[in-house]
Structures are given as C-alpha cells and as structure tokens.
C-alpha cells in the first residue's frame, strides 16, 4: 500500500467516524436544544386526545386548588368548570396556550429561564402548564364573573434529579456538532486529494453512508427503548415522554432517509465514475 492510498483510506475512515457523531448531534441540536425545533415536535402532542385529557385534568386540579370559594358555590363552579373544560381543546385560544406551555417548559429545562429552586432539587424535567391554568381561569371568569388568582408557574414533574445532568450535557455539547462536521469535510477533501482513483473514494463513502444510516436507525431504536424505560414522575409525564419519543424518532427517521438517499447517490456516482475511468484506461492501453 502506497502512502497516498493509506492517506486516502484514513481520510475516508475519519470522515465516516466524524459523520457518525456530527449527524445525530446536529439533529438533537436543531430539534431538541433549539427552542423552535422543540416546539415543532412537542407542539404536535397538543393534538393527541389522550394526552389532552390527562393534561386538562392536571390543569383543572391545579386551578381548583387555587380557587377559594364557599363550599356550595365551589361545588357548583367545579361542576360547570369540568363540563366546559371537557371541550378545552376546541377553544380557539387553546393552541396558543399549548405552544406557550411548550416554550416555557423548554426554557426551564434547557437553561434559557431561571427555574425555581424547588423544581431544580426535585426533578430533572418539568412541564409548565401555567398557560393552560390561566386559560381555564379566563374562561371561568367569563362564565361566572369571578376572577381568581392562579400561581405564576404550575410545574408538572417529568423525571428524576439524575435526568437533569443528561439534559445539561446535551445542551452543552450538541451545539458543537459543527466541529465534527467540519472535520468530516476536511477528511473527505484529504481523501479525494490523496487518492489515485477518486471514484473509489466516492464508492466507499457511499457504502459507509448507507452503513451509517442503518447504524443510526438501530441506535435510535435502542436509545428510544432505554429512555422509554426510565421512570416517570406521573401519568402525564409518562404519556408526554412516550409521545415525544415517538415524534422525535419519526423526525430523526426522516433525516436518516435523506442521508441514505444521498449516500446511495454518492455510491452510484462513484460506480459510474469508476466504470467510465476504467473504459478510458482500457482504450488508452489498447491505443
């Protein structure tokens, strides 16, 4: 093996290894760490009927605990409130309240907002349902002409204290995906410059990309299973976790599909280039 062949092979291997790290990390940064990506994924959960029912029940419980009315009036108000809130998802202002819930929760969990000290010490992740509680308060006030104060924050626990360390690590390292991506690009260029037959570099890059797509798929399934088995704080937390994992795996699967198609294209291009260069070499030899 010549030095040029060794350098080219090393470049291909480095490119694949760095891509294996950069690709999923970039997805996590864009769709989990970045607020807009998180809102896009978690926002879809607001349309899930089962999750809505449990979330509304939790919000109702928080609101009722904050209402200080005489016994008979409170009983009548609670009945009316439950009847009205049963169709809460059909309220015109519900989508905005749910989006605000998701945004507030992301800021609390990923450090963009100061989380209450009590929440930090008791749980890793929280869902701030205060926008939904305020929504119930406003509709309650419209129906009864009674205005009540509700807590500024209504937090639902989503995990255990140890989970916060994982979230902090993800938030710290995921934005650095571009370092590995830049290294992968440099490695590819090095492999192409050093190679005697660049078409073979494309072939191996394409094959490696397809192998990585299979690896990412298996890794997503394995990681989803591990996270899915982690204990949750309550029923709302468990349902949120499962639904969010399903949506996240679907979104990452779309990225993997695009990467697999691109890798297949690189492989085909390398094969075609190799065949064409082989024919040219044969013609030159016969001449």
N, C-alpha and C positions, 0 to 999 in steps of 0.2 A: 504493500500500500504506500503510495507516494504521500508526500507532505500535503499537497493540495487536496488529495482525496480525504485525508484524515481531517483537515481543517473544515472541509465541506460537510463531512459526516457529523463532526462535532457541532457545527452551526445548525444543522437540521435537528439534532437531538436537543440542543439548548432551546431552539425556537419552540419545539413541541412541549418541553417541560415548562417553559415560561408561559406559554399559551394556556397550558392546563391550569395554571394558577390565575392568570390575568382574566380569563373569560368568565368564570363563575364569580370572581371577586368584583368585576365590573358590573355584573348583573345585580349583585347584592347592593353595591353602592348606589346604583341608579334606582332600584326598585324597593329597597328596604331602608337604607340610610338616608337617601334623599326624600324629603317630605312629599314632593309631588308624586313620586313613584309609589310610596307607601299609601298615599291617599287613593291613588288609582286602583291598587289591589284591594285594600281594605274597604274602600267605598262600595265595592260590589256586594260586600257582606250585608249591607243595609237592605238589600232586596231579598235576602233569604228569609222565608216565612218563619221557620223555627227559631232562627237567631233573633228575628224581630220580636217574637213573642216573649222570649226569655229576657231580652234587653228591656222591653217595655215593662215587664213585671218588675225588674230590678229598679228601673227609674221610678215606677209607681211607688215601690216600697220606700225609696229614698224621699220622695215627695211627701208621702203620707206621714212619715216620721217627723217631717218638718212643719206639718200643719198643726197648729194649736187652736182647736175649736172645741166648744162644748160637746159632750158626748153625743146627744141626739143629732145635732147638726153635722158633726163629723161623720157619723154613720151614714147619713143621707148623702153627704158630699162624696164619701168614698165610693158608694154605690154608683152615683152618677159619673164619677171620675173613671171608674173601671169600665163602665159601659161606653163612655166616649173614647177612652184610650184603646179600646179593642180595635178601633179603626185608625189608630195613630199613623200607621204607615201611609194612609191615604191623605193625610193632611198635606196641604200644599207647602208648608214650611218644614215638613219632616226631612226631606233630602238635605236641605241646608244645615239643619241641626245635626244630622248624622255626619255630614262632612266636617263640621266644626268639631264634633266629638273625635273623629279620626285624627284631625290635625292637632288638637290639643294633646291627645294621647301620644302622638309621635314626638311632639316637642318635650313632653315629660320623660319619655323613655329614652330618647336619644340626645338629651342634654341641651336642647335648644330653649328649655324653660327650667326654672328652678322648681324642683319637685319638693313637696312638703317633707320635712324631716321624718315624720311618722311613716310616710309611704316608703321612703328610702330604706328604712330599717326593717320593714315588714315584708316587702315584696320586691321582686325584680322588675316586673312589668305591671303597668296599670292602664285601665281604660277609663278615661274621664267622661262620664255620662252627664255632666252638669248641663251641657246644652239641651239634652233631652228633658232633664228635670225642669229647666226653665221654660221649655216649650209646653210641658204639661201645666206649669204654673200659669202661663199666659192664657191657655185655653180654659183653665179652671177659673181664672179671673173673669174672662169673658162670659162664662156661663153663670157664675154665682155673684159677680160683682165684689168678690172677696179677694183682696191682694195679700199674699203671704210672702215672707222672705224665705229663700232657699239657700243652701250652702253655696259658696263660691265655687267649690270643687266637690264633685261626687265621684270618688275613685272606686273602681272595681278591680280587685286583685287578679292578676293574670299569671302569677308564677310564684317562685320561691326566691329567697335572697341570693342564692348562688347563681341564678339566671342573669342577674344584673351584670355580673362580671363578664359573661359571654357577650351580652349586648354592648358593653363598653369596649371590649376588644374588637368586635365587628365594626363599631362606629369609628374606632381609631385607625384600623388597618385597611378597611375596604376602600377608602378614597385613594389609597396608594396603588391601586391596580395598574395605573398608567406606567409605573416604573417597570413592572414585569412586561407590560405590553410593548414598551419601548425597547426593552432588552430582546424581546422576541423578534421585533422588526429588524434590529441590528444583526441578530443572529441569522435571519433569513438572507439579508443582504450579504453577509460574510460568506454564507454557504454558496450563494449564486456567484459571487466574485471568484471564489477559490475553486469552484467545480470545473472539471474538464467537460462534463456534459450537463448543462443546466437543466435539460429536460428531465434527467433522473432526479434532480433535486425537487422539481415540481411533483414528480410521481410519489416520492417518499413523503413530501409534505402533505399531499392529498390523502395518502393512505394513513398517515399519522393523524390528520384531522378527523378522518372517519373513525379511527380508533378512539380518539379523544371524545367524540360525540357519544359513542357507546359508553365510555367511562363516566362522562358527566351524567348520562341518563341513570346509570346504576348508582352513582354517588348521590343523585337527587333522591332516588327511591330509598336508599339506605339512610341518608340524613333525615328525610321526612319521617321515616319509621322511628328513628331514635328520638327526634323531637316530639313526635306524636305520643311516645311512651312516657314522656316526662309528666310528672304530676301537676295538675292544675288546682287553682285555689277554689273553684266553684264551677257550677254548671255553665254559667255564662262564659267563664274563662275557657273551659274545655271546648265548648262549641266554637268560640272565636278562634281558638288555636287550630282546630281541625279544619274549619272553613278557610282560614287564612293560608294554611299549609297547602290545601287543595288548589287554591287560586295561585299561590306562588309557584307550585310545581308546574301548573299549566303555563304560566308566563315564562318560566325558565325553559320549558319544553319547546316553546316557540323559538326561543333563541338558539337552542340546540339544533332544531330543524334547519334554521337558516345557516348555521355553521356547517352542518352536514352537507347541505346543498353546495355551499361554497367550496368545501373540501373536495366534494365529488367533481366540481368543475375544474379545480386545480389539478386533480388526478387525471382527468380526461385530457386537459390541455397538455400535461406532461407526456402522456402516452402518444398523443398526436405529434407533438414536437419530436419525441424520440423516434417515431416511425419515419417522419419526414427527414430528420437528420441522418437516419440510417440509410435511407434510399439515396440521399445525396452522397453519402460516403461510398456506397456501392458503385454509383455512377462514376465518381471520381477515380475509384480503384480500377474500374474496367477501362476508363479512358487512358 
